[in-house]
Amino acid sequence: MADLIVGLILMPVLGLKLIEPCWYFGEIFCSIFPLILYVVTTASLGNLIIISVDRYIAVNDPLRYTTRVDTNRAVFSIVVNWVFSCIYSLLIMYEAVLHPEKNHACVGECILFIRLEYIITDVVVCLVTPCCLIIYLYMKICFIAKHQAEHINALTVKKVKSEKKAAKSLGVVVMVYLLCWIPYYIAALTLGQDTSDSLVINIMYWILCMNSLMNPIIYAMYYRWFRISTKYIVTLKIFEPSSQYFNLFIEEK
């Protein structure tokens, strides 16, 4: 959902912002749009952290995985992720949302102003801390998977391969995230906090949004259930009464 919102709402507006010098969506949406951008991108990052924790539990404690990770806890984690993203983004964007008129030099402009200290805080919260956590968990996953591979019998080879595949996909997702986000933070810290209308910053926003484009592609490459579910959604079979009986986890030979 986070990646879908980026594609349906954020990227078309960013595209118009690159083409047209003026803002045609009004003062209210000018205030809301940056907030949506921060909420969705932060939630997408939170999803990566949740997935990495899930994969770590699956590899480190596979026998108790089904009891430690159930539907209720998964839903709770997702809700907490979105609530945190909303609160954090509102704190970062507080002045821009409540007082947008201070950021405009003339009618028809929509310039985002964020204090430098907030940008530095955002670097720590949305880049340094989550990446350190995800990379640490990823290293632990690789170490545990390698250790298990040395002590298993042939009956559990398929299970270990599945977990190693999940760890590999997570590693690719993290690398793509770093490649898409680091240029934005470098530009934001270098150019200043009130240059959101510049060509460089707008291009950096596009690179940042490309992360949401790459995530579904990566999952489609590594997970057959993702490809099957996407097919059901695109062909509208998800609305059929029998959709509850669809099997997404068909074993690959």
DRENDO-1510 file (C-alpha; in Angstrom, 1 decimal, always signed):
<recs>
REC; n; res; u; v; w
REC; 1; MET; +0.0; +0.0; +0.0 .
REC; 2; ALA; +2.8; +2.4; +0.8 .
REC; 3; ASP; +4.5; +1.8; -2.6 .
REC; 4; LEU; +1.1; +2.0; -4.4 .
REC; 5; ILE; +0.3; +5.4; -2.8 .
REC; 6; VAL; +3.7; +6.7; -4.0 .
REC; 7; GLY; +2.9; +5.6; -7.6 .
REC; 8; LEU; -0.7; +6.8; -7.7 .
REC; 9; ILE; -0.5; +10.1; -5.7 .
REC; 10; LEU; +3.0; +11.3; -5.2 .
REC; 11; MET; +4.8; +10.7; -8.5 .
REC; 12; PRO; +2.2; +12.3; -10.7 .
REC; 13; VAL; +2.3; +15.5; -8.6 .
REC; 14; LEU; +6.1; +15.4; -8.6 .
REC; 15; GLY; +6.0; +15.1; -12.3 .
REC; 16; LEU; +3.8; +18.1; -12.7 .
REC; 17; LYS; +6.1; +20.0; -10.3 .
REC; 18; LEU; +9.0; +19.3; -12.6 .
REC; 19; ILE; +7.1; +20.5; -15.7 .
REC; 20; GLU; +5.2; +23.5; -14.4 .
REC; 21; PRO; +6.8; +26.3; -12.4 .
REC; 22; CYS; +3.5; +27.1; -10.6 .
REC; 23; TRP; +1.4; +25.1; -8.1 .
REC; 24; TYR; -2.2; +24.5; -9.2 .
REC; 25; PHE; -3.5; +22.4; -6.4 .
REC; 26; GLY; -4.2; +25.1; -3.8 .
REC; 27; GLU; -2.8; +25.9; -0.4 .
REC; 28; ILE; -4.4; +23.0; +1.5 .
REC; 29; PHE; -2.9; +20.3; -0.8 .
REC; 30; CYS; +0.4; +22.2; -0.8 .
REC; 31; SER; +0.5; +21.6; +3.0 .
REC; 32; ILE; -0.7; +18.1; +2.9 .
REC; 33; PHE; +1.4; +16.8; +0.0 .
REC; 34; PRO; +4.8; +16.9; +1.8 .
REC; 35; LEU; +3.2; +15.3; +4.8 .
REC; 36; ILE; +1.9; +12.4; +2.7 .
REC; 37; LEU; +5.3; +12.1; +1.1 .
REC; 38; TYR; +7.0; +11.8; +4.4 .
REC; 39; VAL; +4.4; +9.5; +5.9 .
REC; 40; VAL; +4.4; +7.0; +3.0 .
REC; 41; THR; +8.2; +6.9; +2.6 .
REC; 42; THR; +8.7; +6.5; +6.3 .
REC; 43; ALA; +6.1; +3.7; +6.4 .
REC; 44; SER; +7.8; +2.0; +3.5 .
REC; 45; LEU; +11.0; +2.0; +5.5 .
REC; 46; GLY; +9.2; +0.7; +8.6 .
REC; 47; ASN; +7.9; -2.2; +6.5 .
REC; 48; LEU; +11.6; -3.2; +5.7 .
REC; 49; ILE; +12.4; -3.2; +9.4 .
REC; 50; ILE; +9.3; -5.3; +10.2 .
REC; 51; ILE; +10.2; -7.8; +7.4 .
REC; 52; SER; +13.8; -8.0; +8.7 .
REC; 53; VAL; +12.6; -8.8; +12.2 .
REC; 54; ASP; +10.2; -11.4; +10.9 .
REC; 55; ARG; +12.9; -13.1; +8.8 .
REC; 56; TYR; +15.3; -13.1; +11.8 .
REC; 57; ILE; +12.7; -14.8; +14.0 .
REC; 58; ALA; +11.9; -17.3; +11.2 .
REC; 59; VAL; +15.6; -18.3; +10.9 .
REC; 60; ASN; +16.7; -18.0; +14.6 .
REC; 61; ASP; +13.6; -19.7; +16.1 .
REC; 62; PRO; +11.8; -21.7; +13.4 .
REC; 63; LEU; +10.1; -24.1; +15.7 .
REC; 64; ARG; +8.2; -21.4; +17.6 .
REC; 65; TYR; +7.8; -19.0; +14.6 .
REC; 66; THR; +4.1; -19.8; +14.1 .
REC; 67; THR; +3.4; -19.0; +17.8 .
REC; 68; ARG; +5.5; -15.9; +18.0 .
REC; 69; VAL; +4.4; -14.4; +14.7 .
REC; 70; ASP; +0.6; -14.7; +14.1 .
REC; 71; THR; -1.9; -12.6; +12.2 .
REC; 72; ASN; -2.8; -10.4; +15.2 .
REC; 73; ARG; +0.8; -9.5; +15.9 .
REC; 74; ALA; +1.5; -8.8; +12.2 .
REC; 75; VAL; -1.5; -6.5; +12.0 .
REC; 76; PHE; -0.5; -4.8; +15.2 .
REC; 77; SER; +3.1; -4.2; +13.9 .
REC; 78; ILE; +1.7; -2.7; +10.7 .
REC; 79; VAL; -0.7; -0.4; +12.6 .
REC; 80; VAL; +2.1; +0.8; +14.9 .
REC; 81; ASN; +4.4; +1.4; +11.9 .
REC; 82; TRP; +1.8; +3.7; +10.2 .
REC; 83; VAL; +0.9; +5.5; +13.4 .
REC; 84; PHE; +4.6; +6.1; +14.1 .
REC; 85; SER; +5.1; +7.3; +10.5 .
REC; 86; CYS; +2.2; +9.8; +10.9 .
REC; 87; ILE; +3.3; +11.2; +14.2 .
REC; 88; TYR; +7.0; +11.4; +13.2 .
REC; 89; SER; +6.2; +13.1; +9.9 .
REC; 90; LEU; +3.8; +15.6; +11.6 .
REC; 91; LEU; +6.5; +16.6; +14.0 .
REC; 92; ILE; +9.0; +17.1; +11.2 .
REC; 93; MET; +6.5; +18.9; +9.0 .
REC; 94; TYR; +4.7; +20.8; +11.8 .
REC; 95; GLU; +5.6; +24.3; +10.7 .
REC; 96; ALA; +5.1; +23.6; +6.9 .
REC; 97; VAL; +1.7; +22.1; +7.5 .
REC; 98; LEU; +0.3; +24.7; +9.9 .
REC; 99; HIS; +1.9; +27.8; +8.5 .
REC; 100; PRO; +2.4; +27.2; +4.7 .
REC; 101; GLU; +2.0; +30.9; +4.0 .
REC; 102; LYS; +5.5; +31.6; +5.5 .
REC; 103; ASN; +7.1; +29.5; +2.9 .
REC; 104; HIS; +5.7; +31.3; -0.2 .
REC; 105; ALA; +7.3; +34.2; -2.0 .
REC; 106; CYS; +4.4; +34.7; -4.4 .
REC; 107; VAL; +1.0; +33.2; -5.4 .
REC; 108; GLY; +1.2; +29.9; -7.1 .
REC; 109; GLU; +4.3; +28.6; -5.3 .
REC; 110; CYS; +4.6; +25.5; -3.1 .
REC; 111; ILE; +8.0; +25.5; -1.4 .
REC; 112; LEU; +8.8; +23.1; +1.4 .
REC; 113; PHE; +10.8; +24.6; +4.3 .
REC; 114; ILE; +12.3; +22.3; +6.8 .
REC; 115; ARG; +14.8; +23.4; +9.5 .
REC; 116; LEU; +18.3; +22.1; +9.1 .
REC; 117; GLU; +18.2; +20.4; +12.6 .
REC; 118; TYR; +15.1; +18.5; +11.4 .
REC; 119; ILE; +16.9; +17.3; +8.3 .
REC; 120; ILE; +19.8; +16.0; +10.5 .
REC; 121; THR; +17.3; +14.3; +12.7 .
REC; 122; ASP; +15.6; +12.7; +9.7 .
REC; 123; VAL; +19.0; +11.4; +8.5 .
REC; 124; VAL; +19.5; +9.7; +11.9 .
REC; 125; VAL; +15.9; +8.4; +12.2 .
REC; 126; CYS; +15.2; +7.4; +8.6 .
REC; 127; LEU; +18.7; +6.4; +7.4 .
REC; 128; VAL; +21.4; +5.7; +9.9 .
REC; 129; THR; +19.4; +3.9; +12.7 .
REC; 130; PRO; +17.1; +1.7; +10.5 .
REC; 131; CYS; +20.0; +0.7; +8.2 .
REC; 132; CYS; +22.2; -0.2; +11.1 .
REC; 133; LEU; +19.4; -2.3; +12.6 .
REC; 134; ILE; +18.5; -4.0; +9.3 .
REC; 135; ILE; +22.1; -4.7; +8.3 .
REC; 136; TYR; +22.8; -6.1; +11.8 .
REC; 137; LEU; +19.7; -8.4; +11.5 .
REC; 138; TYR; +20.7; -9.4; +8.0 .
REC; 139; MET; +24.2; -10.4; +9.1 .
REC; 140; LYS; +22.7; -12.4; +11.9 .
REC; 141; ILE; +20.4; -14.1; +9.5 .
REC; 142; CYS; +23.2; -15.0; +7.1 .
REC; 143; PHE; +25.3; -16.3; +10.0 .
REC; 144; ILE; +22.5; -18.4; +11.5 .
REC; 145; ALA; +21.5; -19.8; +8.1 .
REC; 146; LYS; +25.1; -20.8; +7.3 .
REC; 147; HIS; +25.4; -22.5; +10.7 .
REC; 148; GLN; +22.1; -24.4; +10.3 .
REC; 149; ALA; +23.1; -25.5; +6.8 .
REC; 150; GLU; +26.1; -27.3; +8.3 .
REC; 151; HIS; +24.0; -29.3; +10.8 .
REC; 152; ILE; +20.9; -30.2; +9.0 .
REC; 153; ASN; +19.8; -33.3; +7.2 .
REC; 154; ALA; +18.3; -33.7; +3.7 .
REC; 155; LEU; +14.7; -33.3; +5.0 .
REC; 156; THR; +15.2; -29.7; +6.0 .
REC; 157; VAL; +17.3; -28.5; +3.1 .
REC; 158; LYS; +14.3; -27.0; +1.3 .
REC; 159; LYS; +13.3; -25.0; +4.4 .
REC; 160; VAL; +16.8; -23.5; +4.9 .
REC; 161; LYS; +17.0; -22.7; +1.2 .
REC; 162; SER; +13.7; -20.8; +1.5 .
REC; 163; GLU; +14.9; -18.8; +4.4 .
REC; 164; LYS; +18.2; -18.0; +2.7 .
REC; 165; LYS; +16.2; -16.9; -0.3 .
REC; 166; ALA; +14.2; -14.5; +1.9 .
REC; 167; ALA; +17.4; -13.2; +3.5 .
REC; 168; LYS; +18.9; -12.6; +0.0 .
REC; 169; SER; +15.8; -10.7; -1.2 .
REC; 170; LEU; +15.9; -8.6; +2.0 .
REC; 171; GLY; +19.6; -7.8; +1.3 .
REC; 172; VAL; +18.7; -6.6; -2.3 .
REC; 173; VAL; +15.8; -4.5; -0.9 .
REC; 174; VAL; +18.2; -2.8; +1.6 .
REC; 175; MET; +20.8; -2.1; -1.1 .
REC; 176; VAL; +18.2; -0.5; -3.4 .
REC; 177; TYR; +16.9; +1.6; -0.4 .
REC; 178; LEU; +20.4; +2.9; +0.3 .
REC; 179; LEU; +21.0; +3.8; -3.4 .
REC; 180; CYS; +17.7; +5.7; -3.6 .
REC; 181; TRP; +17.8; +7.5; -0.3 .
REC; 182; ILE; +21.5; +8.5; +0.2 .
REC; 183; PRO; +21.5; +10.9; -2.8 .
REC; 184; TYR; +18.5; +12.8; -1.4 .
REC; 185; TYR; +20.0; +13.3; +2.0 .
REC; 186; ILE; +23.3; +14.4; +0.5 .
REC; 187; ALA; +21.5; +17.0; -1.7 .
REC; 188; ALA; +19.3; +18.1; +1.2 .
REC; 189; LEU; +22.2; +18.6; +3.6 .
REC; 190; THR; +24.4; +20.3; +0.9 .
REC; 191; LEU; +21.9; +22.7; -0.7 .
REC; 192; GLY; +20.0; +23.7; +2.4 .
REC; 193; GLN; +16.5; +23.4; +3.9 .
REC; 194; ASP; +14.5; +25.7; +1.7 .
REC; 195; THR; +15.4; +24.5; -1.8 .
REC; 196; SER; +12.6; +22.1; -2.5 .
REC; 197; ASP; +11.7; +23.9; -5.6 .
REC; 198; SER; +15.1; +23.4; -7.2 .
REC; 199; LEU; +15.7; +21.0; -10.0 .
REC; 200; VAL; +18.3; +19.0; -8.0 .
REC; 201; ILE; +15.9; +18.4; -5.1 .
REC; 202; ASN; +13.0; +17.5; -7.4 .
REC; 203; ILE; +15.2; +15.0; -9.2 .
REC; 204; MET; +16.3; +13.6; -5.8 .
REC; 205; TYR; +12.6; +13.2; -4.9 .
REC; 206; TRP; +12.1; +11.1; -8.0 .
REC; 207; ILE; +15.1; +8.9; -7.2 .
REC; 208; LEU; +13.6; +8.5; -3.7 .
REC; 209; CYS; +10.2; +7.5; -5.1 .
REC; 210; MET; +12.0; +5.0; -7.4 .
REC; 211; ASN; +12.6; +2.9; -4.3 .
REC; 212; SER; +8.9; +2.2; -4.1 .
REC; 213; LEU; +8.9; +1.2; -7.8 .
REC; 214; MET; +11.8; -1.3; -7.2 .
REC; 215; ASN; +10.4; -3.0; -4.1 .
REC; 216; PRO; +7.4; -4.7; -5.9 .
REC; 217; ILE; +9.7; -5.7; -8.7 .
REC; 218; ILE; +12.2; -7.3; -6.3 .
REC; 219; TYR; +9.4; -9.2; -4.5 .
REC; 220; ALA; +8.0; -10.3; -7.8 .
REC; 221; MET; +11.4; -11.8; -8.7 .
REC; 222; TYR; +11.9; -13.6; -5.5 .
REC; 223; TYR; +8.3; -14.6; -4.4 .
REC; 224; ARG; +5.9; -16.6; -6.5 .
REC; 225; TRP; +3.0; -15.9; -4.1 .
REC; 226; PHE; +3.5; -12.2; -4.8 .
REC; 227; ARG; +3.3; -12.8; -8.6 .
REC; 228; ILE; +0.2; -14.9; -8.2 .
REC; 229; SER; -1.6; -12.5; -5.9 .
REC; 230; THR; -0.8; -9.6; -8.2 .
REC; 231; LYS; -2.3; -11.5; -11.1 .
REC; 232; TYR; -5.5; -12.1; -9.2 .
REC; 233; ILE; -5.7; -8.4; -8.3 .
REC; 234; VAL; -5.0; -7.1; -11.9 .
REC; 235; THR; -7.5; -9.6; -13.5 .
REC; 236; LEU; -10.1; -8.6; -10.8 .
REC; 237; LYS; -10.5; -12.3; -9.7 .
REC; 238; ILE; -10.0; -11.0; -6.2 .
REC; 239; PHE; -13.7; -9.9; -6.2 .
REC; 240; GLU; -15.0; -13.3; -7.1 .
REC; 241; PRO; -16.8; -15.2; -4.2 .
REC; 242; SER; -14.3; -18.1; -4.6 .
REC; 243; SER; -11.3; -15.8; -4.1 .
REC; 244; GLN; -11.0; -16.8; -0.4 .
REC; 245; TYR; -10.0; -20.3; -1.6 .
REC; 246; PHE; -7.2; -19.2; -3.9 .
REC; 247; ASN; -3.9; -20.9; -3.0 .
REC; 248; LEU; -1.0; -18.4; -3.2 .
REC; 249; PHE; +1.6; -20.8; -1.8 .
REC; 250; ILE; +1.9; -23.3; -4.5 .
REC; 251; GLU; +5.1; -25.2; -4.0 .
REC; 252; GLU; +7.7; -24.7; -6.7 .
REC; 253; LYS; +9.5; -27.7; -8.1 .
</recs>
